[in-house]
Amino acid sequence: MRQFAAAKRLHPDALLFFRMGDFYELFYEDAAIAARELQIQLTARDRERSIPMCGVPYHAAEGYLARLLRKGYRIAICDQMEDPKLTKKIVRREVTRVFTPGTAMDTEQAADRNNFLAAIFIAKQTAAVAVLDVSTGQFTATEMTGPSALPQCLAEIEKLQPSELLYASGGSLHEPSENALPSLDSIKTKTPVEDWVFTPDYALPLLLKQLNAHSLDGFGLAGHSTAAIAAGAIIHYVRQTQQADLSHIDSLTFYAQSNELELDLVTLRNLEIVEPLFADSARDTTLFRTLDCCVTPMGKRLLRAWMLRPSIHSNVINARLDAVAFLRSRLIEREDIRRLLGTVYDLERMLARVSLDTANPRDVATLGSSLSKLPLLHAALQQFPEGRWSELLQNLDCLVDLCDAVTQTLIEQPPLTLADGGVIAAGRNAELDELRTLSQSGRQSIAAIEERERQRTGINSLKVKFNSVFGYYIEITRSNLKSVPADYERKQTLVNAERFTTPELKDYETRILTAHERAIDIERRLFAELRQTIITASSRIRRTAAALAEIDVLTAFAHLAVLRNYTRPELVDGGILEAVAARHPVVECRLESMGEGRFVPNDLYLSTEGPAVLVITGPNMGGKSTYLRQAALLIIMAQMGSFVPATSMRFSLVDRVFTRIGASDNVARGRSTFMVEMMETATILNTATDRSLILLDEMGRGTATFDGLSLAWATLEFLHARIGARTLFATHYHELTMLVDSLPRLKNLRVAVKETPAGISFLHTIEPGAANRSYGIDVAKLAGLPASVIERAKVVLREHERSEKRTVEVETAAPMQMLMFTPLSQRILDRLNETDINTLTPLQALNLIEALKNEIKDGTIERGMGE
């Protein structure tokens, strides 16, 4: 218990798993927590039950550790550092490793996503974030500058969803400003690290040493010291907690948001890119699940990464599209590659387990089995001599030498652990083979010695026996003692017999009793040598794993293109987004899987030259939101390098996709639904460029009608005049359709509806023009509202329509009562605003009034009111 107390003092914030024999035991508060979280029996160490205790078998601890790590706990492993068989004292114990959520290496990790450990570092107006997946060695960093650096950095962290976040303990993790949406509430584990770790004098040399480099410039970190310091802090933390070789972490990639299609957290959520919008939704509602037909874990993780960061480089996009197009028409070759890839296991995570010394013999044998498939893949890819396939072929190292080392060292199906031996293949080590022969032929050897001694002594009753106290001995009855040879040494006297030993028997006993232990020691040494051989080749393995991941994704894209009739998008200049007979990839798959019919395709055309803004009206459930989301998903898929669900598509590069869709709030931070909507809209209007794609769905519905209409009106004008981005704007404010007369690059679209005596039918077709009704009551009827409510709503609606008609008649009779939202009224207001009254003469003022009066008399105002 003194040992336990000493270890606990060193790691007060961790659950201490204390090795005692075949169990890891926990005591005091740790035991209470573990028993509650793991649902295991809480006992006590003492009779008075003053020391609560619980435990788990050490050989099955990994599953229990994984469950606690997923709940956000830190765990310290205190192992026995001596063999209990070789000491009569209390076994010495030390903490050998600290597990944290961000450094978890359990086998139950999701294969299709990374387990990121992140670090944030803030220096003046620069903020940086570095992320490392210890289980794969993927290591990246980015940096933001300017007044909005911190909010951008926090948004990036929330987008990456790390399991654990490191920050300097000197100043608490800064709360985001009011303009920053993410509050990092979703990051369960935030770990403070000493301030001195985040200093250039410590962090930068540590990072250089880990990367085995003399300069960080080659990793893209020239001029980005803040990002390098954040990365160095991660290396410090991982070294402290893992206390193991980190050779698989041998590279670092710096990325800038300006080099990728930026998708903020709001957009990722609204478009359901990698996670469903609602927690209880089926996981196949996401774009990731819809497109994921990769056959390797590396490919699945790369697919997710490409979705979160589509490219904005035309050469990269076209190279991927060329590769997909090349393989699309080659069914046999494509399926051969996918079949071979399916036999390759997770090279990245297996390498990490080997580096961290957590890999068992079966893991290493699986690694060898995967490596044996590489020459076959290499031969298959040699049929594709051009473009991206040629580059991937060059990066695919067959690793034949490493495969041979594994297969020649380990048996084909080794046991899970080294404890009982039988791991190393025969012929690998002569001494090991001899020891195994000695252990396995023990009975035969004893029988041979017994027979030889009988012949030598002439004592037919002579027996060679063994017991745990005296070891091996020769037993001779008293009647035959006179025939005992002189070289026999008396060992024990019994009533009716004597026990003897010989130099030969002593030597045999020594060899036979220690053969098993010596054999296991040799197997451990040979396994350690094999592990070191693998670690030495870690950079080659990681390069090959990266090539396999991209091969997997590109072949999956080609497979999907054939399976779902996707077509190649064409990258063009000019700010264009044109899709013919386009479909929503997720909704289409859902409809087919549920047997609910075929998806209705629609055309789309946007251009910065016009129409740049599409105002879409029509009933709820008619397909407006699907049409909006579909446009964004087509762009994301195209800039990932995937074919798209459309008859044809032409597009110009998009630098950022913005979405303002649906209703959400943040009550904990005092933000109403409407406030969140306005903040998201403000982000769009303040940061969008003419290369962006903007989706706005039902803007302004969270406040009073005229307030919301006014804001939506002004927003559309701003988007049209100031930003010029390709924009889809779905709305129930039919007044906004009048802007088509004053905004030349705006176009009205509507959702087609068929009205029948039985009700309305959604055609899910987008056509030119503006809708004249919202059909809200019809939709409510379809939703199952009571008939009495529906009938009363119809009565109220008719009353409001009559009231509005009377108001319009009164305003028509008085021409000077201009409606607020008419093109003429806006033109008159503009002319008045442009007039400088300080320099206006009385005659000029009278002439201006007369001119405006004549415009009204011409009837223009009546036409505006009618519209």
N, C-alpha and C positions, 0 to 999 in steps of 0.2 A: 504493500500500500504506500510505502515511502516512494517507491519507484513511480507509482501512478501519480502521486501528488507532485513529484518533481516534473514529470512530463506535462501534467495539466497546467502547471505554472507557466511553462514555456508556450502553451497554446490555449489560453483561457477562452478564446472565442470559437473553439472547435470541439466537436464531439470526439472524445478520445476512445478509440478502439484499442483496447489493451490486451495483447496476446497472452493467454494463459493456457498452455497445452494445446488442445485441439479447438479452442474457442477464442473469439475476441469478446472480451467482457467490457461492459460500460458500468460506471458507478455514479452514485449520487444523482445530481440533476441530469447529467448526460443519460443515465439509465432511464429516468422518467420520460425524457423527451423521446428517446429511441423506442421505448416500449409503446408510447402513444402513436408515434408516426409509423412504426413498422407493424403495429398490432401483434406484438409478441409478449410473452409472460414477463411481468415485473416481479422479481424475487428479491432476496436480500442476502448479503454476504454473512451477516451475523445473526445470532439467535434473537437478539433484541430488535432486529429489523431497522437498525439505525443507519445502515449502509445499503440503500437500494441498489439492485444489480439486475442486469439482463445481459444476454449474450447471443451470438450467432456463430455457427461453425465456421472456422477460418477458411475451409476449402469452398464454402458457398457464400462467402461474404460479398462477392462482387455485386450480386443482385440487390442485397440490402443497401450497399453503399450507393448504388445508382438511384434507388428510390429516395434516399435522403438528399442526395445532390440535386435531384429534380425539384425538391421542395426548398432549395436554397441554402442548405446547411453546409458548413465546412467540417471536414473530418480529418483528424490526425491519426495515423496508423503507428502504433507503438509495438514493434516486433521484438521477438526474442533474438538476441544477437549471438547466442551460444547454443550448442547442441546439449539438451538436457542429459543425454546419455553420457556425455564426457565430463560432466561436472557434478560435484556433490553439493555445491552451494546454490543459492538462489540465482537463477539465470539472469544475466544482464539484459536489460531492455532499453531500446532507444526509439525515438520517433524517426521513422525512415522516409515518410512521405506525408504530405498534406494534400488532401483532395479538396477541390473547390468546384462550384458549379461551372466556372469558366475553364477549368483544366480537366474536366471529367473525361475518362477514357473507357467507360463501360461499354460492353458489347451490345447493350440495348439502345444505344443512340440511334436516332433516326438516320438511315443511310442517305436520305435525299436532302439533308440540310447540314450546314456546318454548325459546330458548337463554338461560338466565338467568345474569346476573352478580349475585352476592349479597354483602352486607356485614353483618357481625355487630358489634354494639357493646354492651359490658357496663358498667353503671354502678351500683355498689352492688348492690341487690337487684332491679335492672331490666335486662332483656336485650331487645334489639331486633334485627330482621333486616329489611333492605330488599333487594328484588330488581328488577333491570331487564333487560328484553330489548332490547338495542340495536337488534336487527333489526326490531322492531315498535314500540318506544316504550312498551311496557307497563311501568309503574313502580308498585310497591306496597310497602307497609311494614306491619309489625306490631310489637307490643310486649307483653312479659310481665313481670309483677311477682311478688314473693314469693320464698320459698326455692327453689321449683322453677322459677324463671324461666329459668335457663340450660338445664336439661334440656329444657324445653318449646321453647326457641328452637332448640336443636340438632335436636330432633325435626322442627321445621318446616323447617329447612334440608334435612334428609335427605329429607323428603317432597317438597320442590320440586326436588331433584336439580339444583342449579346446576352449570354447567360450570366455574365459578371462584368462589372465596370470598375476600373481602377481610377482613382483621382488623388491629387495631392492633399494630404491631411491638414496642412497648415491653414488653408481657407476651405470652408465647406464647399461642396459641389454647388456652384452658383445656380440659383433658381433662374429659369428662363425669364426673359423680359416679357412684358405683356403682349408683344407682337409675335412671340414664338409660341407656336401651338403645342409642340411636344413638351411634356413635363417629366418624361422618363419614369412615370409611374409604373410602366410595364416592365421595367428592369428590376427584378426582385433583389438581386445581390449587388450592392455598391460597396466597394472595399477601399478604405483610405490607405494610402501608402505614404511613408515618410517623405517629407519635402525634399530632402537631399537626393532622393532617387531621381527627381525631376530636374536635375541640374546638368548642364552640358558637360561639365568636367567628369561626371560619373556615367551618365546615360550613354553618351556618344562612344567613348572607348569600349564600353560593354557591348554595345551593338556591333561595332566593328569587329570585335573579337568573336562574337557569335557568328557573324557572316563571313569570317575569315577574309577580311578585306582591309585595304589600306585607306580607302576613300569610299564615301557613300554616294558619290556622284554617279557611279555606274548603276545605282538602284533608283535613279531619278530624284534623289533627295538634295541635289545641289540647290542651295538657297532655301531649303525647307527644314531648318534646324528644329522648329517646333514639332513637326511631325516625327523627326528622328528621335527627339527626346521622349515623346510618347511611346515610340516603338522600343526604345531602350528600357523604359520603365516596365514594359511587359516582359522583356527578357529577364530583368531582375526578379520579378515576381514568380515567373515560371521556374527559374533556377532555385529560388528559395523553397518553393512548395514541392517540386518534383524530385530534387536531389538526385538527378539522373542525367545521362547523356542526352543532349538535345540536338544531336547531329542532323536530324531530319529537318530542322529549322535552319535552312542554309540560303534562303533567298527572301527578299523583301520587295514588294511592288508599290510604287507611289502612283496614285491616280488623282486626277483633277476632275471635278464635276463638269468642267467645261469640255471635257473630252468624251462625254457620254450623254445619251438622252436622259435627262434628269426626270425622275419620277419621285415626287415627294410622298410623304406618308399618307396624306389625304388621298392622293391619286391612287396609290397602291391599294388603299382600303376600298375606295369607291369602285375601282375596276376589278377588285377581287383577283389580283394578279397571283399572289402566292397563298393568301389566307382568305377564307370566306368572310363575308361582311358581317354575318351573324354567327355567334359561337355555336348555335345548335344546327347550323346549316351543314349539309353534306359536303365533304371535302372535295368532291368532284365538281363543285360549282366554281372552282378557281381555274384560271388559265393554265397554271402550272400542271394541275392534275389532268386537264384536258389534253395538253401537248406531251405529257410525260409518257413516252413509250421507250425510254432509254433502258438498257439492259444491264448497266453497271452502276454502282453507287457513285463513282467519279463523274459519270455522265449526268446523272440526276442533279448532282450539286452544281455542275457547270451550267446546266440548263437553267436552274434557279438563278445563278449569278448573271447569266445573259438577260434574263427577264428583268432583274432589278436594275441592270445597267446596259440597255441596248446601245449599240455603237452609233456614233454620228460621223464615222469616217467612211466615205463612199468606197474606198478600195477594200476595206475590211468587209463591208456588207456585200459587195459584188463578188468577192472571193468566196464567201460562204454560199451565196446563191448559186454561183457557178458549180461549186462542189455538190450541192444538193441536186441541181439540174443534171449533172453528169451521172449521178448514181440513181436518179429516179427511173431512168429507162433501163437499168440493169438489174432486173429482179433477182436473178440467180446469184450474182456477185454480192449484191446488197444483203441478201438473206444469209449467205455464207458468212459474211463479216459479222452480222448480228448474232448468228449462232455461236461463233467463236468468242465474241465479246461476252456472251452470256456465261461462258465457263471461266471468266476472269473475275476474281474476287477484288475486294477493296484494297488495292495496293497501297494507297496513301495511308490508310488507317493501320494496316498491318505493319508498314514501315515504322509508323509512330510507336506502335506497341513494342516493336523490337528495340527501337532507340531508347525507350523509357524502361526497358527491362520488365515489361509486363506481358510479353508474348510467351505463350506456352509452346511446347513442341508441336502441338497440332496446328497452331497458328502459323508457325514457320513452314510446316509441311504444306499447308494450304497456299502459302506464298510461293513455294516451289512449284506447286501444281499450276498456279496461275502463270508463272514465268514460262512454263513449258509450252504454253499456247502462243507465245509471242512470235516464234519463227513462222508459225502457220499464218498468223495475222499479217506478218511482214510480207510473206509470199503472196497473200491475197491482194494486198495494197499495191504490189508491183504492177498490177494490171492497170493502175490509174496513174499514168506518168506525168500528169500536168497539174498546174495550179496549186490549190491548197492541199490536194491529196499528195502531191510530190513533197511539199514541205513537211507534212505530217509523217510521211514515210521516213524522211531524214531524221526526224525527232524520235522515231520509234526504235529504241535500242532493244535488241532481242535478249540481252542479258544472259547469254548462253552460259558463260562462266559461272555466274551466280546460281543459275538453275542447276548446273552440274554439282556445285558445292552443296546445295541443299539435298538433292536426290542421292548423292553419294554418302552424305553424312547421316541422314535420317532414314528410318524404315518407312515404308509406304504409308502405313496408318499408325503413327506413334500414339502412345497413351497421352492423357491430358497433362500429366506432370512428370517431372524427373525423379520423383521420390522413390519409385519402385524400380527404376531402370527400364531397360528394354526399349530405349529410344534410338540409340545409335545403330546404324546398319552394320551387318557383319562384313568384315574385311576392311573396315575403316581404320581399325587400330589393332595391332597384333596382340598387345598385352591384354586389351579388353577381351578379345576373342579367347585367349587362353584362360582368363579368369572365368568367363562364362562357361567354357568347357569344363573347368574344374568344378564349378557350382552345379552344373547340370549332370555331371557324371560322378557325383559324390558316392552314390550307392554302389555303382559298379567298381569304383576304386576301393572302397572299403571291403567289398566282397573279394576283390583280387588280393588285397593285403591279407585278409583272413585265410584264404585258401593257401597262399604262399607260406604263411606262418604255420599252418597245420602241417604242411609237408616238411617244413624245416625242423619242427619240434617233434613231429610224430604224435601230437596231441589232437585227436579227432574232435574233442569237445571244445577246443579253443574257440572263443568268440570275440569279435571286435565290436564294441558297443559305444554309445554316446549318451551323456546326460549333461544338463546345463551347468552342473556344479563342477564336475571333474573333466568335462570335455570328452575326447576320444580315449579309450583304454582297451586293454586286452584282458579278458577275464578267463582264469584257469581254476578248475576245481582243485581241492586239497589233495585228492588222490593222484594228481598229475604234477604236483609241485616239483618233484624230483627231476622232471624233464625240462624245466624252465631254463632257457639259455642264459649265459652270463651277462649278455648285453641288455637283458630286461631290467627295468627299474621299477621297484615296488611302489605303488601309488596308494593302495588302500587294502586293508585286510577285512574280510567278511567272515561270517561263521563257517561257511562251507566253501569259500573260494578266496582267491587273491586277485587283485587288479594290478596290472602292470602297464608300462608305457615303453616306447622305444624312441630313439632319435628320429627314425623315419616317421613314426606316428606323430611325434611332436611337430615335426616340420609340416606334415600334412595338415594337422589340426590348425596350425597357424595360418596356413594358406587357405584352407577351406572356410575357416571362420571369418576371415577378413576379406575373402574374395568378393563377396557381394558389396560390402562397403567400398572397397577399392574400385570395383567396377562402376558404382554410382558416381564416385569422385571423378573417374576418368570421363564418364558420360557428361558430367556437369562441365568439365573443362573443354571437351570437344564441342559441346553446345554453345559455350561462351565464345569459343573461337569462331564458330559459324555465325553467331550473332554479330561479332565484330566485323566479319567479312561483309555481312549485309549492310552494316552501318557505313562502312567505307564506300559502298556503292550507292549511298542514299540519294545523292544528286542525280545519278543516272536513273534510279527508280522513279524519282519524282518527275523527271522530264518525260519518261515513258508513260507514267500515269496521266500526265497532262495531255499527252498526245492521244492516249486511249479515250480520255474523256471527250475530247473534241470529235474524234472519229465516231464515238457513240452518239453524240448529239446530232451531227450532220447526217448520219445514216438514219437516225430516228426522224429527222425532218423529211428525208426522202421517202421513208416508209409512210409517214402521215400524208405526204403530198399525193401518193398513189391511193392510199386507203380512203381518204376523204375528199379527193378531187380538188386539192389545193393547187393554185397556179402561181407562177413566178411573178413577183412584183417588179416593175421597171422603175429604176431610180432616174429622175429627170431634174432639170433645173427649172426655176421659175415659180417656186412657191405653190405647187399644185398638189392636190390630193383628189385623185379620181379613181373610183372603184365601180365596176359594172357587175351587177347581180351579186353584191357582197352579202356575206352571212356572218352572224355572230358565232364564233367557233364554239363557245361554251354552251350557249342555248341550243345550237344545232345538235350537238352531241347529246344533250340532256333530252331533247325531244325524241331523238332516235332511240335512245336507251330505254325511255319510258313508253315507247310506242304511241306517242301522241301526234304523229304526223310529221310533215316536212317543214323545215324552216322557210319562211317567205323571204326571198332575197330582195334587196333594194339597191338602187344606184346612188352614188354620191359624187358630187363635184364641188370642189373648193379651190379657189385660186386667190393669191394676194392681189391680183389684178381685178378680180371680181368674177363671180360672187365670193367675197371673203367671209361674209357672215350669213348664216342660214338661220332664220327664225322659224321654228317648227311648232305648229299648233295642232291641237286635236285632243281627243279624250284620253283620260287615264286608261291604262291597260291596252292602249292602241299600239304601242311600240315605240314611243318617242325616246324613252330612256335606253331601250335596246339599240336604237339607231345611233344614239350618241356614243354609247360605250363601244359599239361595234367599230366605229371610226377610229377610236383610240387604240383598240386591240389590233386592228389591221396595221397601224403604224408601228406599234411595238413589235409585232411579229416580223414585219418587213425589216426593221432595223436590227433585229436579232440575227437575221439571215435566214428566216423561215419563209416557205411559201405560204400563201394566204388563202382563206376561203372566199374566193371571188372568181368570176369569169375572167376578168383582167383588172390590173391595178397599176396606176402610175402615181408616183409620189415624189415629192421633194423632201429633203432632210428636215426633220423636226428636232429642235434643240431641247424642247421641254413640253411635256403634256400636263395641262392643268385641268382639274375637275372641281366643279361645285355641284354636288349631287346629293340629294337626300337631306334629311334632318337629323342633327345630332346636337348634343349639348355637353357642357362640362360644368355640372352643378358644383362640384367640389371646388372649382376655381372661380365660381361666381359668374359663369358665362352661360347665358340663355342660348336657346337654339338659334335665335335671330342674330345674336352677337357672334356666335361661331360662324354663321353663314357670312356675315359681313367681314369678319377677319379673313376668312378664306378668299372672299372676293377681293379684299384689299391686297392680299398677297399676289393674286393674279394680275390686277391692274398695275401694281408697282414693279413687277419683275418680268412680265411676259415681253417677248420680242416679236417681230414680224415673222420669225421662223417657228413660233410656238403653235401648238394645237390646243384650243380652249374649248372645254365642254361646260356649259352652264345649264342646269336643269331646274326649272321652277324658281328662279331667283326672285326674292322679295316677297315670298308667300308667308313669311313668318311675322309680318307686322300688318298694320292697317292697309286696306286696299290701295288708297291713293299714295301712301308712303312707299309701299312696295313697288307700285307702278312707276312712280317718279324715279326711284333708284334704278329700276330695271331699264327705264327709258334712257337715263343719263349714262348708265353703264354701256349700253349698246352704242350710243353715240361716241363714247370715249374709245371703245374697242375699234370702231370703224374709222375714226378720224386720227387717233393718236397711235394706236398699236398696229393695226392692220393685220393682225394674226388671223389664221384660219380658225373660225369660230362656229360652233353649233350651239344654238340658244333655244332650248325648249321652254315653252311658257303657256300659261292659261290666260295671260293678259292679251286679249285679242286686239287691244288698242295699239300694241307694239307693231302690229302688221302694217300700220299706216306709215311707219318710217321708211317703207320701201320707196315712197315718193320723194323723200329728201336725202336718203343715203344710197348713192348709186351702186355701191358694192354689196348691198344687202338684198337677200332674196327670201321670199316666203315659201315654206313647204308645209304640208299638212298630212295628217294620218287619215287615210281613207276609211270611211265607215259606211256600212250599208244599213239603212233603216227599213224595218219591216213592221207589220202590225204586231208581231210578237215581241218586238224590241229591236235592239241594235246588234249588228254583227261586226266584229273587228276584222278588217281585211289585212291589217299589218303591212299595208303598202304606203310608201311615202310618195306623194305627188305634188306638183307645183300648186301654189295658191295658199290662201289663208282659210282656216276653219271658221265657221260662223257659230258653232255651238261647242260646249264642253262636254255635254252628255254625262254630267256628274250624277244626276238622279238615276239615269239608266245603269251606270256602273254600280251605284249603291244598291239597286234592285238585284243585279247579278251577284252582289256580295251577300245578299240574304237579309237585308234590313226588313223589319216588319212592314206589311202592306200598308198599314195605317200611316206609318211614317212616310212612306213613299208618296201616298196620295196627298198628305198634308203638304209635303215639300213641293209637289206640283202646283198646288193652289198658291202657296207663297211665292213661287217662281213667277206665275202668271201675274200676280199683283205687282211684283217688282218690275216686270217687263212693261206693264201698262203705265206704271208710275214713271219709268224712264222715258217712255214714248211721249207722255205729256210734257216732260221736262224738255225734251228735244224740240217739240212743237213751239213751246214758249220761247226757247232760245232762237228758233228760226224766225219767229215773228219779230224779234229784236236783234237786227244784224250785228249791233255793236257788242252783244253778249257773246264774245268768242269762246269757243271751247278751248280748254287748256291744251289738249293734245291734237293740234291740227298743223299741217305744214305751213298754211298761210299765217296763222298766229305767230308761229316761230319766226317766219320771215319778217313780219312787221316788228316784232320785238328786236330782232337783230338790227333792223334799220334804225330803230330808235336808239339802240345802244351804241351804234356807230356814229351817231350824230353828236357833234361837239356844240352843246347849247351855249357855251361861252363865246363862241365866234359866230353864232347864228343870228342873222338880222331878222327883224320882224317880218319882212316880206318873204324871206327864205322859209321861216317857220310856217307862214300861211300857205306857201306853195307845197311844203311837205305834207301838211294836214290835208290839203286838197287832193294830192296824189294818193295818199292812203285811202281817203274817202272814196275816190273813184275806183280803186281796186276792190273795195268792199261792194260798191254798187254794181260792179261787173258780174257779181254772183260767185266769185271765188270762195267767199266765206261760207256760202250755203253748201257748196260742193264739199268743202272740208268738213262741215258739220255732218253732212250725210254720211261721209266715210266713217 
